[in-house]
Amino acid sequence: MRKTANQSVEVVTDVFCDACGANVVPDFQREHHNSLKDFNEYGMLHASYGYGSNQDGDSFHFDLCESCFKELVDKVKSMQTSNNLNN
């Protein structure tokens, strides 16, 4: 005997860049996958601050297209150069 139940499951159906709003999922992926949960062809930035920091408890998550992620990486590299932190 099989016992069945209807369940509601949340799935990722699309991903947009949090900086410029561009769609980061190619049409083929979006059209041929029920869920994009495992799609990771874009930049993700995560930060969580812990006890004692000035931003205690703050947490950030940004999804970024390749162009915006590269811009962010270039900005950090520029800051490293300005602060003589290049390895």
C-alpha positions as a Python dict, from the first residue, in 0.01 Angstrom:
ca = {
    (1, 'M'): (0, 0, 0),
    (2, 'R'): (121, 349, -79),
    (3, 'K'): (41, 648, 129),
    (4, 'T'): (38, 975, -64),
    (5, 'A'): (10, 1340, 22),
    (6, 'N'): (12, 1665, -168),
    (7, 'Q'): (306, 1886, -73),
    (8, 'S'): (386, 2238, -169),
    (9, 'V'): (753, 2283, -255),
    (10, 'E'): (919, 2617, -320),
    (11, 'V'): (1143, 2614, -628),
    (12, 'V'): (1375, 2873, -781),
    (13, 'T'): (1227, 2970, -1118),
    (14, 'D'): (1457, 3257, -1215),
    (15, 'V'): (1756, 3456, -1089),
    (16, 'F'): (1816, 3827, -1140),
    (17, 'C'): (2123, 4039, -1064),
    (18, 'D'): (2072, 4240, -745),
    (19, 'A'): (2288, 4522, -884),
    (20, 'C'): (2162, 4579, -1241),
    (21, 'G'): (1848, 4366, -1260),
    (22, 'A'): (1968, 4154, -1552),
    (23, 'N'): (1844, 3797, -1579),
    (24, 'V'): (2138, 3563, -1516),
    (25, 'V'): (1971, 3239, -1632),
    (26, 'P'): (2000, 3144, -2000),
    (27, 'D'): (1664, 3084, -2172),
    (28, 'F'): (1745, 2715, -2228),
    (29, 'Q'): (1801, 2656, -1855),
    (30, 'R'): (1484, 2840, -1756),
    (31, 'E'): (1270, 2657, -2016),
    (32, 'H'): (1400, 2305, -1949),
    (33, 'H'): (1438, 2282, -1572),
    (34, 'N'): (1163, 2264, -1312),
    (35, 'S'): (1389, 2421, -1052),
    (36, 'L'): (1701, 2633, -1079),
    (37, 'K'): (1802, 2563, -718),
    (38, 'D'): (2133, 2406, -827),
    (39, 'F'): (2201, 2661, -1104),
    (40, 'N'): (2515, 2847, -998),
    (41, 'E'): (2651, 3016, -1310),
    (42, 'Y'): (2654, 3360, -1150),
    (43, 'G'): (2832, 3537, -867),
    (44, 'M'): (2700, 3518, -514),
    (45, 'L'): (2814, 3740, -231),
    (46, 'H'): (2732, 3640, 127),
    (47, 'A'): (2825, 3815, 449),
    (48, 'S'): (2716, 3754, 807),
    (49, 'Y'): (2839, 3954, 1102),
    (50, 'G'): (2879, 3797, 1442),
    (51, 'Y'): (2862, 3895, 1803),
    (52, 'G'): (3053, 4207, 1895),
    (53, 'S'): (3086, 4358, 1548),
    (54, 'N'): (2933, 4695, 1463),
    (55, 'Q'): (2688, 4509, 1238),
    (56, 'D'): (2610, 4234, 1489),
    (57, 'G'): (2346, 4001, 1346),
    (58, 'D'): (2338, 4160, 1001),
    (59, 'S'): (2337, 3919, 710),
    (60, 'F'): (2363, 3997, 341),
    (61, 'H'): (2308, 3789, 25),
    (62, 'F'): (2349, 3925, -326),
    (63, 'D'): (2315, 3744, -659),
    (64, 'L'): (2524, 3915, -927),
    (65, 'C'): (2557, 3874, -1304),
    (66, 'E'): (2907, 3813, -1438),
    (67, 'S'): (2951, 4177, -1541),
    (68, 'C'): (2854, 4321, -1202),
    (69, 'F'): (3057, 4058, -1016),
    (70, 'K'): (3364, 4144, -1227),
    (71, 'E'): (3306, 4512, -1150),
    (72, 'L'): (3298, 4431, -778),
    (73, 'V'): (3615, 4218, -803),
    (74, 'D'): (3791, 4499, -991),
    (75, 'K'): (3686, 4747, -720),
    (76, 'V'): (3827, 4525, -444),
    (77, 'K'): (4151, 4476, -640),
    (78, 'S'): (4177, 4853, -684),
    (79, 'M'): (4128, 4900, -309),
    (80, 'Q'): (4403, 4642, -244),
    (81, 'T'): (4639, 4831, -473),
    (82, 'S'): (4552, 5164, -307),
    (83, 'N'): (4624, 5011, 34),
    (84, 'N'): (4939, 4830, -77),
    (85, 'L'): (4784, 4490, -3),
    (86, 'N'): (4874, 4312, -327),
    (87, 'N'): (5031, 3972, -271),
}
